[in-house]
Amino acid sequence: MEEKINEYYEFLVKILLPAFVGVSIKVAIQIKNEGFNYTRIIISFIAGVGCAYFFFPLIENYTQKNYVPLIIGLIAISGERISEWAVYKLKIDVFISVFLEFLLDKFNPKK
């Protein structure tokens, strides 16, 4: 049980918080400069936190403990930027929007 609590603590405090802060700063700047789209914001947070979660074991093993939150934030921003490029290049947000509209129409038909 104590091991599960440590895992939750590690995820919430050591991974999610720095990643969330890093991606929030980046998204805030992007919203100020370009406007916003809810789909892209959600994709940004998922990609940023996902990259931070994926690289956390490497960062924890090879980085001094004082710098772990900083590196996690940088990895989250970098991962988010890479995913943003993919979203713009491949128009993933348009695909997701069309797919969600299709699902909504399928499960909630208009009368």
N, CA, C and O atoms as a MOPAC input file, in Angstrom:
PM7 MOZYME 1SCF
protein

 N      0.83000 1    -1.19400 1     0.00000 1
 C      0.00000 1     0.00000 1     0.00000 1
 C      0.87000 1     1.25200 1     0.00000 1
 O      0.59200 1     2.21700 1    -0.71200 1
 N      1.91700 1     1.22100 1     0.80300 1
 C      2.81500 1     2.37200 1     0.87700 1
 C      3.51900 1     2.60400 1    -0.46000 1
 O      3.81900 1     3.74200 1    -0.82300 1
 N      3.77700 1     1.52400 1    -1.18200 1
 C      4.41800 1     1.65000 1    -2.49500 1
 C      3.49500 1     2.36600 1    -3.48500 1
 O      3.95700 1     3.17700 1    -4.28700 1
 N      2.19900 1     2.07200 1    -3.43200 1
 C      1.22400 1     2.74800 1    -4.30200 1
 C      1.16000 1     4.23600 1    -3.98100 1
 O      1.10300 1     5.07200 1    -4.88300 1
 N      1.17100 1     4.55800 1    -2.69700 1
 C      1.13800 1     5.96800 1    -2.28900 1
 C      2.38200 1     6.68900 1    -2.79700 1
 O      2.29500 1     7.83100 1    -3.24900 1
 N      3.53500 1     6.03200 1    -2.72700 1
 C      4.76700 1     6.63800 1    -3.24100 1
 C      4.70000 1     6.84500 1    -4.75400 1
 O      5.19800 1     7.84900 1    -5.26300 1
 N      4.09400 1     5.91200 1    -5.46800 1
 C      3.94400 1     6.06000 1    -6.91500 1
 C      3.03400 1     7.23700 1    -7.25400 1
 O      3.33800 1     8.01600 1    -8.15700 1
 N      1.92400 1     7.36900 1    -6.53800 1
 C      1.02600 1     8.50000 1    -6.77500 1
 C      1.71800 1     9.82100 1    -6.45400 1
 O      1.60000 1    10.78900 1    -7.20400 1
 N      2.44000 1     9.85600 1    -5.33700 1
 C      3.17600 1    11.06000 1    -4.96100 1
 C      4.19900 1    11.40700 1    -6.03400 1
 O      4.32700 1    12.56500 1    -6.43400 1
 N      4.91800 1    10.40300 1    -6.49100 1
 C      5.94100 1    10.61900 1    -7.50900 1
 C      5.32200 1    11.16600 1    -8.78700 1
 O      5.86800 1    12.08400 1    -9.40000 1
 N      4.18800 1    10.60900 1    -9.19100 1
 C      3.54600 1    11.08900 1   -10.41100 1
 C      3.00900 1    12.50300 1   -10.22900 1
 O      3.27300 1    13.37500 1   -11.05600 1
 N      2.26800 1    12.73500 1    -9.17000 1
 C      1.62100 1    14.03500 1    -8.98800 1
 C      2.61900 1    15.16400 1    -8.74200 1
 O      2.53700 1    16.21600 1    -9.37700 1
 N      3.55400 1    14.94900 1    -7.83000 1
 C      4.44700 1    16.03000 1    -7.43000 1
 C      5.68200 1    16.12600 1    -8.31800 1
 O      6.09900 1    17.22300 1    -8.69000 1
 N      6.25200 1    15.00700 1    -8.65000 1
 C      7.51200 1    15.04000 1    -9.38000 1
 C      7.33700 1    15.11500 1   -10.89300 1
 O      8.22200 1    15.61900 1   -11.58400 1
 N      6.22700 1    14.63100 1   -11.41800 1
 C      6.04000 1    14.62100 1   -12.87000 1
 C      4.96100 1    15.61000 1   -13.29400 1
 O      5.22700 1    16.51500 1   -14.08500 1
 N      3.74900 1    15.44600 1   -12.77500 1
 C      2.61300 1    16.22600 1   -13.25300 1
 C      2.76000 1    17.71800 1   -12.97200 1
 O      2.50500 1    18.53700 1   -13.85500 1
 N      3.15900 1    18.07700 1   -11.78600 1
 C      3.25100 1    19.49300 1   -11.42500 1
 C      4.26300 1    20.25200 1   -12.28700 1
 O      3.89300 1    21.26800 1   -12.87600 1
 N      5.53200 1    19.80600 1   -12.39300 1
 C      6.45900 1    20.54700 1   -13.25000 1
 C      6.05300 1    20.54200 1   -14.73000 1
 O      6.21600 1    21.54400 1   -15.42600 1
 N      5.52700 1    19.40900 1   -15.20300 1
 C      5.09900 1    19.34300 1   -16.60100 1
 C      3.92300 1    20.28000 1   -16.84700 1
 O      3.87900 1    20.97000 1   -17.86500 1
 N      2.98300 1    20.30700 1   -15.92900 1
 C      1.81100 1    21.16500 1   -16.05800 1
 C      2.21200 1    22.63500 1   -16.07500 1
 O      1.69600 1    23.41400 1   -16.87500 1
 N      3.12900 1    23.01200 1   -15.19500 1
 C      3.59800 1    24.40000 1   -15.14800 1
 C      4.30700 1    24.77100 1   -16.44400 1
 O      4.05300 1    25.83300 1   -17.01300 1
 N      5.19400 1    23.90000 1   -16.90800 1
 C      5.92700 1    24.18100 1   -18.14300 1
 C      5.01400 1    24.33300 1   -19.34400 1
 O      5.15500 1    25.28200 1   -20.11600 1
 N      4.09200 1    23.42000 1   -19.50800 1
 C      3.18000 1    23.47300 1   -20.65200 1
 C      2.20600 1    24.64300 1   -20.49400 1
 O      1.82900 1    25.25700 1   -21.49300 1
 N      1.79300 1    24.96200 1   -19.27700 1
 C      0.89000 1    26.10200 1   -19.05700 1
 C      1.53100 1    27.40200 1   -19.50100 1
 O      0.87800 1    28.23200 1   -20.13500 1
 N      2.79900 1    27.58800 1   -19.17700 1
 C      3.50600 1    28.79900 1   -19.59800 1
 C      3.55900 1    28.87400 1   -21.11700 1
 O      3.29600 1    29.92500 1   -21.70100 1
 N      3.89200 1    27.78100 1   -21.74200 1
 C      3.98600 1    27.74400 1   -23.20400 1
 C      2.62500 1    28.00200 1   -23.84600 1
 O      2.53800 1    28.76200 1   -24.81000 1
 N      1.57200 1    27.38900 1   -23.33600 1
 C      0.23400 1    27.56500 1   -23.89000 1
 C     -0.24700 1    29.00500 1   -23.66800 1
 O     -0.89100 1    29.58100 1   -24.54500 1
 N      0.05500 1    29.58200 1   -22.51700 1
 C     -0.34300 1    30.97000 1   -22.25600 1
 C      0.29400 1    31.92600 1   -23.25500 1
 O     -0.36100 1    32.84200 1   -23.75200 1
 N      1.56300 1    31.71100 1   -23.54400 1
 C      2.24700 1    32.55200 1   -24.53600 1
 C      1.63800 1    32.33300 1   -25.91200 1
 O      1.44600 1    33.29300 1   -26.65800 1
 N      1.33600 1    31.10400 1   -26.25600 1
 C      0.75100 1    30.79000 1   -27.55800 1
 C     -0.63300 1    31.42000 1   -27.69300 1
 O     -0.96900 1    31.94400 1   -28.75500 1
 N     -1.43200 1    31.37400 1   -26.64200 1
 C     -2.77100 1    31.96600 1   -26.67700 1
 C     -2.66900 1    33.47000 1   -26.87500 1
 O     -3.45200 1    34.05100 1   -27.62600 1
 N     -1.71600 1    34.10200 1   -26.21200 1
 C     -1.53500 1    35.55000 1   -26.34100 1
 C     -1.16000 1    35.92600 1   -27.77100 1
 O     -1.63300 1    36.93700 1   -28.29000 1
 N     -0.32500 1    35.12900 1   -28.40400 1
 C      0.16400 1    35.45600 1   -29.74000 1
 C     -0.76600 1    35.01500 1   -30.85700 1
 O     -0.89200 1    35.72200 1   -31.85600 1
 N     -1.42300 1    33.86300 1   -30.71900 1
 C     -2.15900 1    33.28000 1   -31.84000 1
 C     -3.64600 1    33.09900 1   -31.60500 1
 O     -4.37300 1    32.83500 1   -32.56200 1
 N     -4.12500 1    33.22600 1   -30.40300 1
 C     -5.48500 1    32.82100 1   -30.10800 1
 C     -5.45800 1    31.37100 1   -29.64800 1
 O     -4.38100 1    30.79500 1   -29.49200 1
 N     -6.61900 1    30.77200 1   -29.42900 1
 C     -6.58800 1    29.40600 1   -28.92400 1
 C     -7.66200 1    28.54300 1   -29.54900 1
 O     -8.64500 1    29.01300 1   -30.12100 1
 N     -7.41600 1    27.26400 1   -29.40600 1
 C     -8.31400 1    26.22600 1   -29.87500 1
 C     -8.31400 1    25.15600 1   -28.78400 1
 O     -7.25300 1    24.64900 1   -28.41900 1
 N     -9.47400 1    24.81200 1   -28.26800 1
 C     -9.53600 1    23.86500 1   -27.15400 1
 C     -8.87700 1    22.52600 1   -27.48300 1
 O     -8.21100 1    21.93100 1   -26.63600 1
 N     -9.06100 1    22.06200 1   -28.70100 1
 C     -8.48100 1    20.77900 1   -29.08500 1
 C     -6.96700 1    20.82000 1   -28.99100 1
 O     -6.35300 1    19.89000 1   -28.46700 1
 N     -6.36000 1    21.88400 1   -29.49100 1
 C     -4.90000 1    21.99300 1   -29.44900 1
 C     -4.38700 1    22.15000 1   -28.02500 1
 O     -3.31400 1    21.64300 1   -27.69700 1
 N     -5.13200 1    22.84000 1   -27.18200 1
 C     -4.71000 1    22.98800 1   -25.78300 1
 C     -4.72500 1    21.63400 1   -25.09200 1
 O     -3.78300 1    21.29900 1   -24.37500 1
 N     -5.77300 1    20.85400 1   -25.29300 1
 C     -5.85600 1    19.53000 1   -24.68100 1
 C     -4.74100 1    18.63100 1   -25.19900 1
 O     -4.10300 1    17.92000 1   -24.42200 1
 N     -4.50300 1    18.65700 1   -26.50500 1
 C     -3.42300 1    17.86100 1   -27.08400 1
 C     -2.07400 1    18.29600 1   -26.50700 1
 O     -1.21500 1    17.45600 1   -26.24000 1
 N     -1.88800 1    19.60100 1   -26.31400 1
 C     -0.63600 1    20.10800 1   -25.75100 1
 C     -0.38700 1    19.54400 1   -24.35800 1
 O      0.71500 1    19.08400 1   -24.05900 1
 N     -1.40500 1    19.57900 1   -23.51100 1
 C     -1.21600 1    19.07200 1   -22.15000 1
 C     -1.00200 1    17.56300 1   -22.13300 1
 O     -0.15900 1    17.06800 1   -21.38600 1
 N     -1.74000 1    16.84300 1   -22.93100 1
 C     -1.56200 1    15.38600 1   -22.96900 1
 C     -0.16300 1    15.03200 1   -23.46400 1
 O      0.49600 1    14.16500 1   -22.89000 1
 N      0.29000 1    15.69200 1   -24.51700 1
 C      1.61800 1    15.40400 1   -25.06500 1
 C      2.71900 1    15.80800 1   -24.09900 1
 O      3.68300 1    15.06500 1   -23.91300 1
 N      2.58900 1    16.96700 1   -23.48700 1
 C      3.62100 1    17.43100 1   -22.55400 1
 C      3.75300 1    16.54400 1   -21.32900 1
 O      4.86000 1    16.15500 1   -20.95600 1
 N      2.64200 1    16.22700 1   -20.71000 1
 C      2.67800 1    15.36400 1   -19.52400 1
 C      3.09000 1    13.94500 1   -19.90900 1
 O      3.79700 1    13.27800 1   -19.15300 1
 N      2.65600 1    13.48200 1   -21.06900 1
 C      3.04300 1    12.14400 1   -21.53200 1
 C      4.54000 1    12.02600 1   -21.75100 1
 O      5.14900 1    11.02900 1   -21.36200 1
 N      5.14100 1    13.03500 1   -22.37100 1
 C      6.59500 1    13.01700 1   -22.57400 1
 C      7.33400 1    13.07500 1   -21.24300 1
 O      8.32200 1    12.36700 1   -21.04500 1
 N      6.86000 1    13.90800 1   -20.34100 1
 C      7.49400 1    13.99600 1   -19.03000 1
 C      7.41500 1    12.65700 1   -18.29900 1
 O      8.39100 1    12.22200 1   -17.68700 1
 N      6.26200 1    12.01100 1   -18.36200 1
 C      6.07600 1    10.70900 1   -17.72400 1
 C      6.99000 1     9.65800 1   -18.35000 1
 O      7.56700 1     8.83000 1   -17.64500 1
 N      7.11600 1     9.69500 1   -19.66100 1
 C      7.94000 1     8.72900 1   -20.38200 1
 C      9.42700 1     8.88500 1   -20.03700 1
 O     10.12500 1     7.88500 1   -19.87000 1
 N      9.91000 1    10.10500 1   -19.92900 1
 C     11.33100 1    10.34300 1   -19.69600 1
 C     11.70700 1    10.46200 1   -18.21900 1
 O     12.89100 1    10.57600 1   -17.90500 1
 N     10.74000 1    10.43900 1   -17.31100 1
 C     11.03600 1    10.62800 1   -15.89600 1
 C     12.06400 1     9.64200 1   -15.33400 1
 O     12.96800 1    10.07400 1   -14.61900 1
 N     11.97200 1     8.34700 1   -15.62100 1
 C     12.98200 1     7.43800 1   -15.05400 1
 C     14.41200 1     7.78900 1   -15.48800 1
 O     15.33800 1     7.70800 1   -14.68100 1
 N     14.59300 1     8.16900 1   -16.73100 1
 C     15.92900 1     8.56400 1   -17.19000 1
 C     16.40000 1     9.83700 1   -16.50300 1
 O     17.55100 1     9.93900 1   -16.07700 1
 N     15.50500 1    10.79300 1   -16.40300 1
 C     15.86400 1    12.06900 1   -15.77000 1
 C     16.19700 1    11.85700 1   -14.30700 1
 O     17.16000 1    12.43200 1   -13.79900 1
 N     15.41700 1    11.04300 1   -13.63000 1
 C     15.65300 1    10.80900 1   -12.20500 1
 C     16.99000 1    10.10400 1   -11.96600 1
 O     17.66900 1    10.38800 1   -10.97900 1
 N     17.37200 1     9.19500 1   -12.85300 1
 C     18.61600 1     8.45500 1   -12.67600 1
 C     19.85800 1     9.25200 1   -13.03800 1
 O     20.90500 1     9.07300 1   -12.41700 1
 N     19.76300 1    10.13000 1   -14.03200 1
 C     20.95800 1    10.78200 1   -14.55500 1
 C     21.05300 1    12.28000 1   -14.25700 1
 O     21.93700 1    12.95600 1   -14.78100 1
 N     20.16100 1    12.79900 1   -13.43000 1
 C     20.16000 1    14.22300 1   -13.11200 1
 C     20.18700 1    14.40300 1   -11.60000 1
 O     19.63200 1    13.59900 1   -10.85100 1
 N     20.84600 1    15.47500 1   -11.17100 1
 C     20.83900 1    15.77900 1    -9.74200 1
 C     19.41300 1    16.11300 1    -9.31300 1
 O     18.63800 1    16.67700 1   -10.08600 1
 N     19.07800 1    15.76100 1    -8.08400 1
 C     17.70400 1    15.91700 1    -7.59600 1
 C     17.22700 1    17.36900 1    -7.64900 1
 O     16.03700 1    17.61700 1    -7.84300 1
 N     18.13400 1    18.32700 1    -7.48100 1
 C     17.74400 1    19.73400 1    -7.51100 1
 C     17.24100 1    20.17000 1    -8.88500 1
 O     16.42700 1    21.08800 1    -8.98300 1
 N     17.71400 1    19.52300 1    -9.93800 1
 C     17.38100 1    19.92900 1   -11.29400 1
 C     16.27400 1    19.10100 1   -11.94300 1
 O     15.88100 1    19.38600 1   -13.07400 1
 N     15.77400 1    18.10100 1   -11.26100 1
 C     14.74800 1    17.22000 1   -11.84200 1
 C     13.49700 1    17.99900 1   -12.27200 1
 O     13.04600 1    17.80300 1   -13.40100 1
 N     12.90600 1    18.87600 1   -11.43400 1
 C     11.71200 1    19.60500 1   -11.89200 1
 C     11.97600 1    20.48000 1   -13.11800 1
 O     11.13000 1    20.57700 1   -14.00800 1
 N     13.13200 1    21.10700 1   -13.16300 1
 C     13.48200 1    21.93800 1   -14.30700 1
 C     13.57100 1    21.10300 1   -15.58300 1
 O     13.02800 1    21.48600 1   -16.61900 1
 N     14.24800 1    19.97800 1   -15.50600 1
 C     14.40000 1    19.10900 1   -16.67400 1
 C     13.05500 1    18.52700 1   -17.08300 1
 O     12.77500 1    18.40600 1   -18.27600 1
 N     12.22400 1    18.16500 1   -16.12100 1
 C     10.88400 1    17.65300 1   -16.42900 1
 C     10.08400 1    18.71500 1   -17.18000 1
 O      9.42800 1    18.40600 1   -18.17400 1
 N     10.13400 1    19.96100 1   -16.71200 1
 C      9.43900 1    21.05400 1   -17.40000 1
 C      9.95500 1    21.25200 1   -18.81300 1
 O      9.17000 1    21.44800 1   -19.74100 1
 N     11.27900 1    21.20300 1   -18.98300 1
 C     11.85700 1    21.36700 1   -20.31600 1
 C     11.46500 1    20.22000 1   -21.24800 1
 O     11.16900 1    20.44200 1   -22.42200 1
 N     11.46600 1    19.01500 1   -20.73000 1
 C     11.04400 1    17.85700 1   -21.53200 1
 C      9.57200 1    17.98500 1   -21.91200 1
 O      9.19100 1    17.67100 1   -23.04000 1
 N      8.74400 1    18.44700 1   -20.97300 1
 C      7.31300 1    18.61300 1   -21.26300 1
 C      7.10900 1    19.65200 1   -22.36000 1
 O      6.32000 1    19.43600 1   -23.27900 1
 N      7.81400 1    20.77700 1   -22.27000 1
 C      7.68900 1    21.81100 1   -23.29600 1
 C      8.20400 1    21.30100 1   -24.63300 1
 O      7.58100 1    21.53200 1   -25.66900 1
 N      9.33500 1    20.61200 1   -24.61600 1
 C      9.90200 1    20.08200 1   -25.86200 1
 C      8.97000 1    19.06000 1   -26.50200 1
 O      8.73400 1    19.10200 1   -27.70900 1
 N      8.44800 1    18.15200 1   -25.70600 1
 C      7.51400 1    17.15600 1   -26.22800 1
 C      6.25500 1    17.79200 1   -26.76600 1
 O      5.70800 1    17.35200 1   -27.77800 1
 N      5.79900 1    18.82300 1   -26.09300 1
 C      4.61400 1    19.53700 1   -26.55000 1
 C      4.88900 1    20.25100 1   -27.87100 1
 O      4.03100 1    20.27900 1   -28.75300 1
 N      6.07300 1    20.82300 1   -28.00600 1
 C      6.43500 1    21.51000 1   -29.26200 1
 C      6.52700 1    20.51600 1   -30.42300 1
 O      6.08300 1    20.80600 1   -31.53400 1
 N      7.09200 1    19.37000 1   -30.16100 1
 C      7.18200 1    18.34300 1   -31.21100 1
 C      5.78400 1    17.89000 1   -31.61600 1
 O      5.49400 1    17.74300 1   -32.80300 1
 N      4.92200 1    17.67000 1   -30.63200 1
 C      3.55600 1    17.25400 1   -30.95800 1
 C      2.79500 1    18.37800 1   -31.65800 1
 O      1.96900 1    18.11600 1   -32.53100 1
 N      3.07000 1    19.62700 1   -31.27900 1
 C      2.43200 1    20.75500 1   -31.95100 1
 C      2.82000 1    20.78100 1   -33.43100 1
 O      1.97700 1    21.02600 1   -34.29400 1
 N      4.08700 1    20.53000 1   -33.71700 1
 C      4.52900 1    20.46800 1   -35.10200 1
 C      3.76400 1    19.38000 1   -35.85000 1
 O      3.30400 1    19.59100 1   -36.97200 1
 N      3.63300 1    18.21800 1   -35.21900 1
 C      2.90800 1    17.11300 1   -35.85100 1
 C      1.43600 1    17.47300 1   -36.05700 1
 O      0.84500 1    17.14000 1   -37.08300 1
 N      0.85400 1    18.15600 1   -35.07200 1
 C     -0.54800 1    18.55400 1   -35.17900 1
 C     -0.72500 1    19.52600 1   -36.34300 1
 O     -1.65400 1    19.37200 1   -37.13700 1
 N      0.14700 1    20.51700 1   -36.45400 1
 C      0.04500 1    21.47100 1   -37.55800 1
 C      0.33200 1    20.80800 1   -38.89800 1
 O     -0.37600 1    21.04700 1   -39.87600 1
 N      1.35600 1    19.98600 1   -38.94500 1
 C      1.78200 1    19.38000 1   -40.19600 1
 C      0.76200 1    18.35400 1   -40.70000 1
 O      0.43500 1    18.32900 1   -41.88700 1
 N      0.27000 1    17.52300 1   -39.80900 1
 C     -0.62600 1    16.44400 1   -40.19500 1
 C     -2.10800 1    16.77200 1   -39.99400 1
 O     -2.97500 1    15.95500 1   -40.30200 1
 N     -2.39300 1    17.97200 1   -39.47800 1
 C     -3.78000 1    18.41400 1   -39.24000 1
 C     -4.53500 1    17.43700 1   -38.34300 1
 O     -5.69300 1    17.11200 1   -38.60400 1
 N     -3.88200 1    16.97700 1   -37.29900 1
 C     -4.49600 1    16.00700 1   -36.38600 1
 C     -5.68600 1    16.61000 1   -35.66000 1
 O     -6.68000 1    15.92400 1   -35.42000 1
 N     -5.59500 1    17.89800 1   -35.30500 1
 C     -6.70700 1    18.51900 1   -34.58400 1
 C     -7.96500 1    18.57300 1   -35.44800 1
 O     -9.07100 1    18.42100 1   -34.93000 1
 N     -7.81600 1    18.78500 1   -36.74800 1
 C     -8.96900 1    18.77300 1   -37.65200 1
 C     -9.55800 1    17.36800 1   -37.71900 1
 O    -10.77700 1    17.19500 1   -37.68900 1
 N     -8.68700 1    16.36900 1   -37.81100 1
 C     -9.14700 1    14.98200 1   -37.84600 1
 C     -9.91500 1    14.63900 1   -36.57000 1
 O    -10.98500 1    14.03300 1   -36.63000 1
 N     -9.37200 1    15.02400 1   -35.42200 1
 C    -10.04000 1    14.73400 1   -34.14400 1
 C    -11.37600 1    15.44600 1   -34.06400 1
 O    -12.36300 1    14.86200 1   -33.61600 1
 N    -11.42300 1    16.70900 1   -34.49700 1
 C    -12.68400 1    17.45900 1   -34.46600 1
 C    -13.74200 1    16.80300 1   -35.34700 1
 O    -14.89000 1    16.64800 1   -34.92800 1
 N    -13.36600 1    16.42000 1   -36.55300 1
 C    -14.30800 1    15.76500 1   -37.46200 1
 C    -14.76600 1    14.42500 1   -36.88700 1
 O    -15.94500 1    14.08000 1   -36.96400 1
 N    -13.82900 1    13.67200 1   -36.31100 1
 C    -14.15900 1    12.37800 1   -35.72800 1
 C    -15.12100 1    12.54000 1   -34.55200 1
 O    -16.07900 1    11.77800 1   -34.42800 1
 N    -14.87000 1    13.53300 1   -33.68400 1
 C    -15.76600 1    13.76400 1   -32.54600 1
 C    -17.14800 1    14.21100 1   -33.00700 1
 O    -18.15600 1    13.78700 1   -32.44100 1
 N    -17.20600 1    15.06300 1   -34.02700 1
 C    -18.50100 1    15.47100 1   -34.57000 1
 C    -19.25700 1    14.27300 1   -35.13700 1
 O    -20.47000 1    14.15200 1   -34.96100 1
 N    -18.52500 1    13.38700 1   -35.82200 1
 C    -19.14500 1    12.17400 1   -36.35100 1
 C    -19.72200 1    11.32400 1   -35.22500 1
 O    -20.85300 1    10.84600 1   -35.31700 1
 N    -18.93000 1    11.13500 1   -34.14800 1
 C    -19.41300 1    10.33600 1   -33.02400 1
 C    -20.62400 1    10.97100 1   -32.35700 1
 O    -21.57700 1    10.27900 1   -31.99800 1
 N    -20.58500 1    12.29600 1   -32.19000 1
 C    -21.72700 1    12.97400 1   -31.57400 1
 C    -22.97800 1    12.83400 1   -32.43700 1
 O    -24.07200 1    12.61100 1   -31.91700 1
 N    -22.82000 1    12.96500 1   -33.74900 1
 C    -23.96800 1    12.79000 1   -34.64200 1
 C    -24.46800 1    11.35500 1   -34.64200 1
 O    -25.67000 1    11.11000 1   -34.73800 1
 N    -23.55000 1    10.41400 1   -34.53400 1
 C    -23.90900 1     8.99100 1   -34.55300 1
 C    -24.70200 1     8.60900 1   -33.30400 1
 O    -25.69900 1     7.89200 1   -33.39400 1
 N    -24.25800 1     9.09000 1   -32.13300 1
 C    -24.90200 1     8.71200 1   -30.87100 1
 C    -26.02600 1     9.65400 1   -30.46800 1
 O    -26.82900 1     9.32800 1   -29.59300 1
 N    -26.08800 1    10.82000 1   -31.10000 1
 C    -27.13200 1    11.78600 1   -30.77600 1
 C    -27.72400 1    12.28300 1   -32.09500 1
 O    -27.48900 1    13.42800 1   -32.47900 1
 N    -28.48900 1    11.43900 1   -32.79200 1
 C    -29.01500 1    11.83600 1   -34.08900 1
 C    -30.00400 1    12.99500 1   -33.96900 1
 O    -30.77300 1    13.08300 1   -33.01200 1
 N    -29.96300 1    13.87100 1   -34.95700 1
 C    -30.89700 1    14.99400 1   -34.98000 1
 C    -32.25800 1    14.49600 1   -35.44800 1
 O    -32.35300 1    13.62400 1   -36.31200 1
 N    -33.28700 1    15.05400 1   -34.87700 1
 C    -34.65800 1    14.61600 1   -35.21300 1
 C    -35.24700 1    15.48800 1   -36.27000 1
 O    -36.38800 1    15.27600 1   -36.68100 1

